[in-house]
Amino acid sequence: MPPFDNIRLATLEDLPRIATVAAAGFFWSPTFQFQRPHHASFPEDTLSSYWRCYLSELQDPAAAVLVAEDVGEQDERSHVYDALRHSPMYDTLQDGRARVVVGVCSIDLKPESWRMGQFSRSSSGRGADHQAHVDPPGHHVLYNTLDRDFSDEAYAVYNQMTGPAKKKYLAGKMKLTTLAVHPAYWRRGHATNLVSWCVRLADMDGVSVAVSAAPMGARVAVKAGFEEQEVVRIKRSTKENAAAHLADHDIGDVELWIAIRRPLQAPSGGSSTSNSPRRRSL
Ligand SMILES: CC(C)(COP(=O)(O)OP(=O)(O)OC[C@H]1O[C@@H](n2cnc3c(N)ncnc32)[C@H](O)[C@@H]1OP(=O)(O)O)[C@@H](O)C(=O)NCCC(=O)NCCS
């Protein structure tokens, strides 16, 4: 594996903090605003849904979740949106920990990659063979599966609009599926560290990595050598979107940057063959 530099593989114990970091970071992505128009009313639903997403990634043999750590800022809550700041589910600097998770990213391995199962985690940190069912800890009584922040109509439009480009460019490749850093820790190189670990892994295996990124993520991806293939734009003011009541929401247009980074060198070991697309990106 590539060396870890202020980053590490995530564990199930990280989930409350990962959910907090994801909500705090993704809030700034137009995709979040588009798909979760009711986030201000239901912050616990947002946190719970990220918790579930990353739980499923952590337990998926075809995925890897990485976290970046930094010294916690006491005032970090002042950098997040109001509803999240006041949520009792916000996972703050507990237990006097000096270092906390401040960034998260996930990758999907290329279908049938020889690394399948190498990164999946149980609570003991062991591999996929030792997975256990994990319930949210008791004090997170507000954990739910209601998704009231979410708009099914917006999600359907989003998938319809982005599906063809994702199928064309992402299918069969290793994918950088999510990337978010808590805003209190932006511009410190955390996203760069996370992405560079992923592309080094891809280089070791001699495989391409694909991404469908929001504009802020695209800036980081360009620096890591990703090359633009297509830009998908979703305008909320179109007739179809108006019919789905999306124009009623206080959201902007969405831009999704589809890009690929080709490997810098031949594989250094193992093998990975291409196959059919596996599942959706976040
Ligand atoms: C995109 C994001 C992950 C970057 O995290 P980060 O840790 O601040 O990124 P880095 O410090 O590694 O910055 C890498 C480079 O990206 C560019 N960049 C990052 N944030 C930027 C900003 N706000 N304005 C301009 N450039 C920016 C810069 O080129 C920067 O390099 P530099 O600081 O040497 O100039 C973070 O801003 C975020 O979580 N955004 C919201 C969620 C999102 O959009 N995620 C992407 C979904 S694909």
The ligand as a Gaussian input file, in Angstrom:
#p B3LYP/6-31G(d) Opt

LIG

0 1
 C      -12.843000      20.330000      -2.077000
 C      -12.295000      20.132000      -0.662000
 C      -12.389000      18.648000      -0.324000
 C      -10.836000      20.605000      -0.627000
 O      -10.314000      20.330000       0.658000
 P       -8.974000      20.995000       1.206000
 O       -8.416000      20.109000       2.254000
 O       -9.246000      22.400000       1.579000
 O       -8.050000      20.985000      -0.102000
 P       -6.474000      21.222000      -0.130000
 O       -6.046000      22.048000       1.030000
 O       -5.790000      19.938000      -0.347000
 O       -6.376000      22.133000      -1.435000
 C       -5.968000      21.598000      -2.652000
 C       -6.051000      22.648000      -3.728000
 O       -7.390000      22.808000      -4.158000
 C       -7.608000      24.195000      -4.481000
 N       -8.585000      24.723000      -3.531000
 C       -9.094000      24.084000      -2.453000
 N      -10.011000      24.868000      -1.864000
 C      -10.080000      26.006000      -2.595000
 C      -10.834000      27.210000      -2.481000
 N      -11.736000      27.383000      -1.512000
 N      -10.649000      28.178000      -3.403000
 C       -9.747000      28.025000      -4.385000
 N       -8.996000      26.895000      -4.527000
 C       -9.164000      25.910000      -3.655000
 C       -6.281000      24.885000      -4.353000
 O       -5.627000      24.806000      -5.585000
 C       -5.597000      24.037000      -3.317000
 O       -4.220000      24.066000      -3.383000
 P       -3.401000      25.267000      -2.683000
 O       -3.982000      25.470000      -1.300000
 O       -2.005000      24.748000      -2.694000
 O       -3.620000      26.457000      -3.557000
 C      -13.099000      20.963000       0.371000
 O      -13.095000      22.304000      -0.043000
 C      -14.533000      20.503000       0.535000
 O      -14.817000      19.633000       1.344000
 N      -15.465000      21.099000      -0.247000
 C      -16.877000      20.792000      -0.129000
 C      -17.209000      19.394000      -0.556000
 C      -16.900000      19.157000      -1.997000
 O      -17.231000      19.944000      -2.875000
 N      -16.234000      18.029000      -2.232000
 C      -15.871000      17.606000      -3.543000
 C      -16.906000      16.656000      -4.014000
 S      -16.257000      15.772000      -5.388000

